[in-house]
Amino acid sequence: MITFAHPYAAPTLSVILRDPEYGDSTLVNVRTQVRQSMSGEIHSFRRTSATRDLLLTFSEISKPKVQELIDFLTTAAGDEIKYTDYEAVVWRGWLITNPAEFITNSKKDGTCIEVSTITLEFRGSKV
């Protein structure tokens, strides 16, 4: 289970979701800078940001949980949040998904239960 909590410092609102789908991706912000000295020598160095972008896909979210997540996203929009992943690692950052699109799938296993899928993008760093 994973948890999103808002605000980061003293959470008053949180939402708990099951683990994201396997194969979620991590984007590492690696930057290389090339400079030329006054003597004409070329120097390059790596500037790696401490932040990472995580793409988290959640599927088969029930309709009440979708509404809970919508309420959380509305409240936490633009604010720093706490993300605790499935390995109990705490992250500090922002949900940068814009817009947050819920895809409503067909009924679950032929029943009348409506389920949805969403992919959230989180940018932050481990605490």
C-alpha positions as CSV (number, residue, x, y, z in Angstrom):
1,M,0.0,0.0,0.0
2,I,1.2,3.5,-0.7
3,T,0.1,6.8,0.9
4,F,-0.1,10.4,-0.3
5,A,-0.3,13.0,2.5
6,H,-0.9,16.7,2.4
7,P,0.7,19.0,3.5
8,Y,4.1,17.6,3.9
9,A,5.1,19.1,7.3
10,A,1.9,18.2,9.3
11,P,-0.4,16.1,7.2
12,T,-4.1,16.6,7.7
13,L,-5.3,14.8,4.6
14,S,-4.2,11.5,3.2
15,V,-5.2,8.9,0.7
16,I,-4.1,5.3,0.7
17,L,-3.9,3.3,-2.6
18,R,-2.8,-0.2,-3.4
19,D,0.6,-0.5,-5.0
20,P,1.1,0.9,-8.5
21,E,1.3,-1.4,-11.4
22,Y,4.6,-3.2,-12.0
23,G,6.8,-1.4,-14.6
24,D,6.2,2.1,-13.3
25,S,9.0,4.3,-14.5
26,T,11.6,6.5,-12.8
27,L,13.0,9.5,-14.7
28,V,16.4,10.7,-13.5
29,N,17.2,14.3,-14.3
30,V,20.9,14.1,-15.4
31,R,22.3,17.1,-17.0
32,T,25.7,17.6,-18.6
33,Q,27.2,21.0,-19.0
34,V,30.1,21.8,-21.3
35,R,32.2,24.9,-20.8
36,Q,35.2,26.3,-22.6
37,S,37.9,27.9,-20.6
38,M,39.7,31.1,-21.6
39,S,42.6,29.0,-22.8
40,G,40.3,27.2,-25.2
41,E,40.2,23.9,-23.3
42,I,36.8,22.2,-23.1
43,H,35.6,20.9,-19.8
44,S,32.4,19.0,-19.1
45,F,30.8,18.1,-15.9
46,R,27.6,16.4,-14.8
47,R,24.9,18.2,-12.8
48,T,22.4,15.7,-11.5
49,S,19.4,17.1,-9.8
50,A,18.3,15.5,-6.5
51,T,14.7,15.2,-7.8
52,R,13.3,12.3,-9.7
53,D,10.1,11.9,-11.7
54,L,8.0,8.9,-10.9
55,L,5.2,7.7,-13.2
56,L,2.7,5.7,-11.1
57,T,-0.1,3.8,-12.7
58,F,-3.0,2.6,-10.6
59,S,-5.7,0.3,-12.0
60,E,-9.0,-1.1,-10.8
61,I,-9.7,1.9,-8.5
62,S,-13.3,1.8,-7.2
63,K,-15.6,4.7,-7.7
64,P,-15.5,5.8,-4.0
65,K,-11.7,5.7,-4.0
66,V,-11.7,7.7,-7.3
67,Q,-13.7,10.4,-5.5
68,E,-11.3,10.3,-2.5
69,L,-8.4,10.8,-4.9
70,I,-10.1,13.6,-6.7
71,D,-10.7,15.4,-3.4
72,F,-7.0,14.9,-2.5
73,L,-5.7,16.2,-5.8
74,T,-8.0,19.2,-5.6
75,T,-6.8,20.1,-2.1
76,A,-3.1,19.3,-2.7
77,A,-2.8,21.0,-6.1
78,G,0.5,23.0,-6.2
79,D,1.5,22.1,-2.6
80,E,4.3,20.0,-1.4
81,I,3.1,16.5,-0.3
82,K,4.5,13.4,1.4
83,Y,4.6,10.1,-0.6
84,T,5.3,6.9,1.1
85,D,6.0,4.1,-1.4
86,Y,5.4,0.4,-1.2
87,E,8.9,-0.1,0.3
88,A,8.1,2.4,3.1
89,V,10.5,5.0,1.6
90,V,9.3,8.5,2.3
91,W,9.5,11.1,-0.6
92,R,9.0,14.8,-0.5
93,G,7.6,16.5,-3.6
94,W,4.7,17.4,-5.8
95,L,2.1,15.7,-8.0
96,I,2.7,17.3,-11.4
97,T,0.1,15.4,-13.4
98,N,-1.9,17.9,-15.4
99,P,-4.6,17.1,-16.0
100,A,-5.3,14.0,-13.9
101,E,-7.3,11.8,-16.2
102,F,-9.3,8.9,-14.9
103,I,-10.0,6.2,-17.5
104,T,-13.2,4.3,-16.6
105,N,-12.8,0.7,-17.7
106,S,-15.6,-1.7,-18.4
107,K,-17.3,-3.3,-15.4
108,K,-15.0,-5.5,-13.2
109,D,-15.3,-9.2,-14.0
110,G,-18.8,-8.8,-15.6
111,T,-20.3,-7.3,-12.5
112,C,-21.8,-3.8,-12.1
113,I,-18.8,-2.5,-10.2
114,E,-17.2,0.4,-12.1
115,V,-13.4,0.7,-12.0
116,S,-11.0,3.3,-13.2
117,T,-7.3,3.7,-14.1
118,I,-5.0,6.7,-13.6
119,T,-1.4,7.5,-14.1
120,L,0.1,10.1,-11.7
121,E,3.4,11.9,-12.2
122,F,5.2,12.7,-9.0
123,R,8.4,14.9,-8.8
124,G,10.4,14.8,-5.6
125,S,13.3,13.4,-3.7
126,K,13.8,10.8,-1.0
127,V,13.9,12.1,2.5
